[in-house]
Structures are given as structure tokens and as C-alpha cells.
Amino acid sequence: MIFSRAYHGLHFTIAPYSGSSKVCYVLLPEGLHSDGKEVIEKCAQKFASTIILITGMDWNRDLTPWPADGVFKREKPFGGKAKDFLKELLADYFPDMESSLSIHNPERKLIGISLSGLFAVWSLFQTDTFKAVASISGSLWYDSFTEWVQNSEIKNKAVEVYLSLGDKEKDSKNKRIATVEDATNIVADALREKGSVVNLRIISGTHFSPIVPRLEDALEFILG
């Protein structure tokens, strides 16, 4: 049975699976909550894993690795506080959730979408806690990110990485976002060179839409 819990400003929607150490966190945009809830209820049982949706973070501040200009005119700049947010996840949110669910020696996996997909890939260079990550329409176009990935060391070289992208995303009128397919290919190649297993999928559609089959596909790869 799915249940929800608020904790220290974030909202967690939890599909538990008793007796398994596998736990997958999904950093979800607020507007996708109902779709995500539908997917995790089914997939928790299918993949014998607890799946937890997390919403409520400051999207532009908490999920970006360093400050940068906003994408659109009049949009506030990106805050670049990902290190602080990851530290809070690892030191507080994750241990509290796992303790409350009696998950011992957790096998953690992470899924992100759009900016949280950027965060998921970036996190691989900060911590070895995740055994697999998935980035759905990840904002890998982010300023200087491809060069940073190429020149940085991954913490867990054996990690499995799933990347998916809509085939129309590169057609964006925004020049930064339009580089996303090239950037995603560069990141995929760099991760492979560093020893990771990478599954890159270019799927028919736009920016993380349709989300349900993409989320199911990501879960299939990292939990199946």
C-alpha cells in the first residue's frame, strides 16, 4: 500500500516492499506526482524494491551543481546548491526513510528527470552510494557539464547508468537546450570510458513526455 510522509520540508510518496534491501529514490517534478504514483505502485511489486518519490525541493537551486544563468528571459538563475542537497539526502533524509521502513544495508538507486536527471549523473562523481542511476531527459546541456564530466573521476566505476532522451528535444528553439542530444552522447561516452555500464536510449517524444513508459523503462533497467 502506498503512503505519504512529509519530512523536513520535502514530501515522500512511498511504495514499500518488505524484506528487500533494494530502495530506489525518484526525484520528481511536482507536476508528475500522479503519474509517478501510478508507476511505483505497480513496479515496487514487480521488481521487489521499495520505491520512493521525492518532491518539494527547490528545483533550480537544489539540483544544479554550480550557479548559471536561467534558461529563459526573466527566469531566476540556477542556484548551484546540489552539494548541500546531496549532503542532506545522505546524512538525513535517506537514513531516516530507510530506518522507518526497516531497510538494512540499503542497495540505493536513483532516478532523476530533467534537472534532477542532471543531479543524478552529477551525483556519481560525489558519492558511491548509488549502485545504479537513471536520467530521463536529463539537463546535460547545463553550462560546462560535459567538460566537467570528462575531466572528473567517478566514485563507483562499476555503476550502471540509464540515459533516455526524446528525439525531438534537440529541436528546441533555446540554443542551450538544443545541445542536449550531443551533450548526452558525450556524457554517455565519457561514463563508458570511466568503466560504467551505460544504456542510452533515444525515444520518440519531447522533453520527458510521455513520462509513464519512460519511467517504467528506467525502472526496468536499474531494478529488473
Secondary structure, 3 states (H helix, E strand, C coil): CCEEEEECCEEEEEECCCCCCEEEEEECCHHHHHHHHHHHHHHHHHCCCEEEEEECCCHHHHCCCCCECCCCCCCCCECCCHHHHHHHHHHHHHHHHHHHCCCCCCEEEEEEECHHHHHHHHHCCCCCCEEEEEEECCCCCCCCHHHHHHCCCCCCCCCEEEEEEECCHHHCCCCCHHHHHHHHHHHHHHHHHCCCEEEEEEECCECCECHHHHHHHHHHHHHC
